[in-house]
Amino acid sequence: MTVEIDGLELTGYFPGVAGKIIEEHAIYYNENWGFDISFETQVGKELSEFLMRFQKSRDGFWAATMSGEFAGSIAIDGSQENKQDSRLRWFIVDSRFQNRSIGKVLLRESIEFCRKAGHKRVYLWTFKGLDAARCLYEQEGFKLCETREARQWGKDIIEQMFELYL
C-alpha cells in the first residue's frame, strides 16, 4: 500500500521504520516534556508487539515520508477487548515536517481505515499540553471523554482520553 499526496508518500511497514518511530517519540518527548527512558522502552515494546500481531483486516499502520525521509506515523490497533473499538497509536510528525498538513493526512487516512474495517469507535490516550494534536483530533470530531492525573515516564501528567464514534 503506497499513497502519494503532494510529495508526501504514505506506506506501510518498511525495514527500519519501527526504529525511526521509537527514536522520534523518544527524542521529541524527552526534549519537550522531559520524559525518561521508561517512555522510550514502552514505545519500543508496545510498537514491536503490535507489529508482530498485526492483522490487515483490523489493524492499520502508516509511515509518512517526504523526499525519502521519515516524516511521521500513525497506527490503528484493532485488537481491543471490545471488537468494535480501535485504538489510535504512535501518531507523530517529525518537527522538520510539521505545519505541512501531514498530521491531518495521517489522521484522516486512519479514520477512513476504521470506517472501512467496521470499527465503531476510535479512541486514543494522550496528555494535557499537546495542543496542536488536540486541535487535529477535535477537527476530526474526537471528544475528550476522560482525564486523570498520573505519574508516568518520570513526570506528573494529566492523561486524556479522546474518542470518536463512527
C-alpha positions in Angstrom: 0.0 0.0 0.0 1.5 3.3 -1.1 -0.4 6.6 -1.4 1.2 9.8 -2.7 -0.2 13.2 -1.9 1.6 16.4 -2.9 5.1 14.9 -2.4 4.0 13.0 0.8 4.2 9.3 0.5 2.2 7.0 2.9 3.4 3.5 3.1 3.0 0.6 5.5 5.9 -1.2 7.1 9.4 -0.9 5.7 12.7 -2.1 7.2 13.9 0.3 9.9 10.6 2.2 10.3 9.9 0.8 13.8 13.3 2.2 14.9 12.5 5.6 13.4 9.2 5.8 15.2 10.7 4.9 18.5 13.5 7.4 18.0 11.2 10.2 17.0 9.0 9.6 20.1 12.0 9.3 22.4 13.7 12.5 21.3 10.5 14.6 21.0 9.1 13.7 24.3 12.4 13.9 26.2 13.3 17.3 24.7 9.9 18.8 25.0 8.4 17.1 28.1 11.4 15.6 30.0 10.2 12.0 29.7 12.7 9.5 30.8 13.9 6.1 29.4 10.8 4.3 30.5 8.9 6.2 27.8 11.2 5.1 25.0 11.2 1.5 26.2 7.4 1.4 26.5 7.0 2.7 23.0 9.5 0.2 21.7 8.0 -2.7 23.5 4.4 -1.9 22.6 5.1 -1.0 18.9 7.1 -4.2 18.5 4.3 -6.3 19.9 1.7 -4.5 17.7 3.8 -5.1 14.5 4.2 -8.8 15.4 0.5 -9.4 15.8 -0.6 -7.1 13.0 -3.7 -8.2 11.0 -4.5 -6.3 7.9 -8.3 -6.7 8.3 -8.4 -5.0 11.8 -5.1 -3.0 12.2 -3.7 -0.1 10.3 -0.1 1.2 10.0 1.1 4.2 8.1 4.6 5.7 7.7 4.8 9.1 6.0 7.9 10.1 4.0 8.9 13.2 2.1 11.8 13.0 -0.4 12.6 9.6 1.1 12.9 10.9 4.7 10.7 9.7 7.6 8.2 12.4 8.3 5.7 10.7 10.6 3.5 7.8 11.6 0.2 6.6 12.9 -1.3 3.3 13.7 -4.7 1.8 14.4 -4.8 -1.2 16.8 -7.9 -3.1 16.3 -7.1 -5.9 18.8 -9.1 -4.3 21.6 -11.3 -6.2 24.1 -14.4 -4.7 22.6 -14.0 -5.9 19.0 -15.9 -2.8 17.7 -13.2 -0.5 19.2 -9.9 0.5 17.8 -7.1 2.5 19.4 -5.1 5.2 17.6 -1.4 5.0 18.5 2.1 6.2 17.6 0.8 9.4 15.9 3.8 11.7 15.4 5.1 14.1 12.8 8.8 14.9 12.7 9.4 18.5 13.8 11.1 19.2 10.4 7.9 18.4 8.6 5.3 20.0 10.9 2.8 22.6 9.6 2.5 20.8 6.2 -0.8 19.0 6.9 1.0 15.7 7.3 -0.7 15.1 10.6 -4.1 15.8 9.1 -3.5 13.4 6.2 -2.3 10.6 8.6 -5.3 11.1 10.9 -7.8 11.1 8.1 -6.3 8.1 6.5 -6.5 6.2 9.8 -10.1 7.2 10.4 -11.1 6.2 6.9 -9.5 2.8 7.5 -11.5 2.4 10.7 -14.7 3.1 8.8 -13.9 0.5 6.2 -12.8 -2.1 8.7 -16.1 -1.7 10.6 -14.8 -0.2 13.8 -17.5 1.7 15.6 -15.3 3.7 17.9 -11.7 5.0 17.8 -10.1 6.2 21.0 -6.6 7.4 22.0 -4.8 8.3 25.1 -2.6 11.4 25.3 -1.9 14.0 27.9 -2.7 17.6 28.6 -0.4 20.1 26.8 -0.3 18.6 23.3 -2.4 21.4 21.9 -1.7 21.0 18.2 -2.6 17.3 18.3 -5.7 18.0 20.3 -6.8 20.6 17.7 -6.4 18.0 15.0 -8.4 15.4 17.0 -11.2 17.8 17.6 -11.3 19.0 14.0 -12.0 15.3 13.1 -14.7 15.0 15.6 -12.9 13.4 18.6 -14.3 14.4 22.0 -12.5 14.5 25.3 -14.2 11.8 27.5 -11.8 11.1 30.4 -9.0 12.8 32.3 -6.9 11.5 35.2 -3.7 12.5 37.0 -0.8 10.1 36.6 2.9 9.7 37.3 4.5 8.3 34.2 7.7 8.4 32.4 9.3 10.4 35.2 6.7 13.1 35.2 3.4 14.1 36.7 0.9 14.4 33.8 -2.8 14.7 33.2 -3.8 11.9 30.9 -6.6 12.5 28.5 -8.7 10.0 26.5 -10.4 11.2 23.3 -12.9 9.1 21.4 -14.7 9.3 18.0 -17.8 7.3 17.2 -18.1 6.4 13.6 
